[in-house]
Amino acid sequence: MKVITVKNQLEGAKIAFDLLKEAMEGGSKTLGLATGSTPVEFYNQVVQSDLDFSEMISINLDEYVGLDGSDDQSYRYFMEQHLFNEKPFKENFLPDGKATDLLAEVKHYDSIIDSHPIDFQILGIGANGHIGFNEPGTSFEVTTHVVDLAESTIQANARFFEDESQVPRQAISMGIASIMKSKEIVLMAYGEAKAEAVKGMIEGEITESLPASVLQKHDNVIVIADEAAAKLLK
Ligand code: F6R
């Protein structure tokens, strides 16, 4: 893993943007995308750029179960607000949180990922070390699946909702096995709350208790962390 320490989110976002640009110039066609606060400044950089996404495909990591894409708390809505409305893609895939048959939706999402291998994957990391919504204890072998969100994740995400009771308890998430198939992975981590997880991911043992530690087995991962998130690194 290559680790780049930056002063703040803006500096990190600019580096992630340069990596994306380079990947697209090198022929990358399919992007794996994340939501949450971590990639917001990165998406701002993308929106302000002259990069053309009209031939690009995006596949997001996850979506809450029970939320329609038009719901302002859904991840589809988030992506539209932060990126898709400004930068039209050829196609944008996210799991359908309103699918009546979740098992069928999970299979369908796997088939989408299989037909569009991810060239460039953006990741954030949870304070508990999750990537996507692959919570601690998730098998490294898993592909797309329905997740019961960890209590700590529900609490962490409550900041985006009116109160904690409104945070969905389940999500559909791309699995670790699929994330690991991406050709290039750029993980950003900002803030002290991520410091333990960042240390475990980079310097700890590879364990399903800290899902992001699996990235040590991938040969093209760049971690962009601010000083607070990197502060426990040797
Ligand atoms: C989002 C996702 C999550 C977040 C993580 C960090 O699509 O898959 O793994 O990247 O929870 O969230 P933030 O960036 O809000 O701290």
Boltz pocket constraint, residues with backbone or C-beta under 6 A from the ligand:
constraints:
  - pocket:
      binder: B
      contacts: [[A, 33], [A, 34], [A, 35], [A, 36], [A, 37], [A, 38], [A, 39], [A, 61], [A, 62], [A, 123], [A, 124], [A, 125], [A, 126], [A, 130], [A, 131], [A, 132], [A, 133]]
      max_distance: 6.0
